[in-house]
Amino acid sequence: MSNNFSSNIESLLKKLYRQSHATGLEDKKQQDFIRGYMAAGLQNGLIDKATLERIIDSAHHDVFGMSISEKHYEKMISGENTTFYDTPTLIRNGVKLDQPK
């Protein structure tokens, strides 16, 4: 696994999360870039899925003070419709990755 890749993705995610937290808005262009960057890292063996998921959750927790699943639960108990989040992000966006053989 590439430590440089892991550091870069963590930095990109924290920047995105901080911007979202500060403005309440999502930067679709930056989200798409990060998704592509993550997909490339997975496809090229620079990172594995479990490590990537840990980095995503850690970056989210650092910025929002809770994990993604905790934030999802908080939205759910507040009555917000959260069914959108039941499908993984990559699948929601139509990304299909070939599994290495």
Backbone hydrogen bonds in HBPLUS format (Angstrom, degrees):
<---DONOR---> <-ACCEPTOR-->    atom                        ^
c    i                          cat <-CA-CA->   ^        H-A-AA   ^      H-
h    n   atom  resd res      DA  || num        DHA   H-A  angle D-A-AA Bond
n    s   type  num  typ     dist DA aas  dist angle  dist       angle   num
A0002-SER N   A0046-LEU O   2.98 MM  44  5.29 167.5  2.00 141.7 143.9     1
A0006-SER N   A0002-SER O   3.05 MM   4  6.36 165.7  2.07 149.2 152.9     2
A0007-SER N   A0003-ASN O   2.89 MM   4  6.09 160.3  1.93 148.3 153.5     3
A0008-ASN N   A0004-ASN O   2.92 MM   4  6.11 159.0  1.97 147.8 153.9     4
A0009-ILE N   A0005-PHE O   2.90 MM   4  6.14 167.2  1.92 160.1 162.6     5
A0010-GLU N   A0006-SER O   3.01 MM   4  6.13 158.8  2.06 146.4 152.6     6
A0011-SER N   A0007-SER O   2.98 MM   4  6.14 159.1  2.02 147.5 153.1     7
A0012-LEU N   A0008-ASN O   2.93 MM   4  6.17 163.2  1.96 153.7 158.2     8
A0013-LEU N   A0009-ILE O   2.92 MM   4  6.07 162.4  1.95 149.5 154.3     9
A0014-LYS N   A0010-GLU O   2.95 MM   4  6.13 165.3  1.98 151.0 155.0    10
A0015-LYS N   A0011-SER O   3.04 MM   4  6.19 160.2  2.08 148.0 153.4    11
A0016-LEU N   A0012-LEU O   3.00 MM   4  6.23 162.3  2.04 147.9 152.8    12
A0017-TYR N   A0013-LEU O   2.78 MM   4  6.01 168.6  1.80 158.7 161.9    13
A0018-ARG N   A0014-LYS O   2.82 MM   4  5.92 160.1  1.86 149.2 154.7    14
A0019-GLN N   A0015-LYS O   3.04 MM   4  6.19 161.9  2.07 148.2 153.0    15
A0020-SER N   A0016-LEU O   2.96 MM   4  6.18 161.9  1.99 151.0 156.3    16
A0021-HIS N   A0017-TYR O   2.79 MM   4  5.93 158.1  1.83 149.6 156.0    17
A0022-ALA N   A0018-ARG O   2.87 MM   4  6.01 155.8  1.93 148.3 154.5    18
A0023-THR N   A0019-GLN O   2.94 MM   4  6.01 158.3  1.99 150.6 156.2    19
A0024-GLY N   A0020-SER O   2.67 MM   4  5.04 145.0  1.79 136.4 145.8    20
A0031-GLN N   A0027-ASP O   2.88 MM   4  6.14 157.3  1.93 155.2 162.9    21
A0032-ASP N   A0028-LYS O   2.89 MM   4  6.08 160.9  1.92 152.0 156.4    22
A0033-PHE N   A0029-LYS O   3.02 MM   4  6.28 154.6  2.09 144.0 151.1    23
A0034-ILE N   A0030-GLN O   2.92 MM   4  6.15 165.6  1.94 152.9 156.0    24
A0035-ARG N   A0031-GLN O   2.88 MM   4  6.11 161.0  1.92 151.9 157.6    25
A0036-GLY N   A0032-ASP O   2.99 MM   4  6.18 159.3  2.04 147.4 152.6    26
A0037-TYR N   A0033-PHE O   2.88 MM   4  6.13 154.0  1.94 149.3 157.3    27
A0038-MET N   A0034-ILE O   2.84 MM   4  6.06 161.0  1.87 154.4 158.9    28
A0039-ALA N   A0035-ARG O   2.89 MM   4  6.07 161.9  1.92 148.4 153.8    29
A0040-ALA N   A0036-GLY O   2.91 MM   4  6.07 156.0  1.97 145.8 152.2    30
A0041-GLY N   A0037-TYR O   3.01 MM   4  6.23 155.8  2.07 144.6 151.2    31
A0042-LEU N   A0038-MET O   2.92 MM   4  6.20 158.6  1.97 153.8 159.3    32
A0043-GLN N   A0039-ALA O   2.89 MM   4  6.02 166.6  1.91 150.0 154.3    33
A0044-ASN N   A0040-ALA O   2.93 MM   4  5.97 151.7  2.01 147.0 153.8    34
A0046-LEU N   A0041-GLY O   2.83 MM   5  4.81 141.1  1.98 150.7 153.9    35
A0045-GLY N   A0042-LEU O   3.27 MM   3  5.27 163.5  2.30 103.4 108.0    36
A0052-LEU N   A0048-ASP O   2.97 MM   4  6.22 164.3  2.00 158.0 163.1    37
A0053-GLU N   A0049-LYS O   2.88 MM   4  6.08 160.2  1.92 152.7 157.8    38
A0054-ARG N   A0050-ALA O   3.05 MM   4  6.30 151.1  2.13 142.5 150.0    39
A0055-ILE N   A0051-THR O   2.96 MM   4  6.26 157.0  2.02 151.9 157.9    40
A0056-ILE N   A0052-LEU O   2.93 MM   4  6.17 164.4  1.95 155.5 159.6    41
A0057-ASP N   A0053-GLU O   2.99 MM   4  6.13 168.0  2.00 148.1 151.5    42
A0058-SER N   A0054-ARG O   2.85 MM   4  5.93 158.6  1.90 147.1 153.8    43
A0059-ALA N   A0055-ILE O   2.90 MM   4  6.01 167.0  1.91 153.0 156.3    44
A0060-HIS N   A0056-ILE O   2.99 MM   4  6.14 161.1  2.02 149.0 154.7    45
A0061-HIS N   A0057-ASP O   2.87 MM   4  6.04 158.4  1.92 147.1 153.2    46
A0062-ASP N   A0058-SER O   2.87 MM   4  6.09 157.3  1.92 150.7 156.9    47
A0063-VAL N   A0059-ALA O   3.17 MM   4  6.39 151.0  2.26 145.7 152.0    48
A0064-PHE N   A0060-HIS O   2.80 MM   4  5.81 170.5  1.81 160.3 163.2    49
A0065-GLY N   A0061-HIS O   2.74 MM   4  4.64 137.5  1.92 126.3 133.6    50
A0071-LYS N   A0067-SER O   2.94 MM   4  6.23 156.3  1.99 149.1 155.6    51
A0072-HIS N   A0068-ILE O   2.88 MM   4  6.11 155.8  1.94 147.9 155.0    52
A0073-TYR N   A0069-SER O   2.95 MM   4  6.15 157.5  2.01 143.5 149.2    53
A0074-GLU N   A0070-GLU O   2.88 MM   4  6.13 157.5  1.93 147.5 153.9    54
A0075-LYS N   A0071-LYS O   2.97 MM   4  6.24 158.1  2.01 149.7 154.8    55
A0076-MET N   A0072-HIS O   2.91 MM   4  6.15 154.6  1.98 147.0 154.9    56
A0077-ILE N   A0073-TYR O   2.90 MM   4  6.20 163.8  1.93 159.6 161.4    57
A0078-SER N   A0074-GLU O   3.17 MM   4  6.27 132.2  2.41 135.7 147.8    58
A0078-SER N   A0075-LYS O   3.22 MM   3  5.13 131.8  2.47  92.1 105.2    59
A0080-GLU N   A0075-LYS O   3.00 MM   5  5.31 141.8  2.15 166.3 157.0    60
A0079-GLY N   A0076-MET O   3.05 MM   3  5.31 159.1  2.10 107.3 113.2    61
A0085-TYR N   A0082-THR O   2.94 MM   3  5.63 146.2  2.06 119.6 127.3    62
A0086-ASP N   A0083-THR O   3.07 MM   3  5.27 163.5  2.10 109.9 115.1    63
A0091-ILE N   A0088-PRO O   3.04 MM   3  5.44 119.2  2.42 107.7 122.1    64
A0092-ARG N   A0088-PRO O   2.89 MM   4  6.19 159.2  1.94 156.3 163.3    65
A0093-ASN N   A0089-THR O   3.03 MM   4  6.27 143.9  2.17 150.7 159.8    66
A0095-VAL N   A0090-LEU O   2.90 MM   5  5.25 149.3  2.00 167.3 158.3    67
A0094-GLY N   A0091-ILE O   2.96 MM   3  4.97 164.9  1.98 109.0 112.2    68
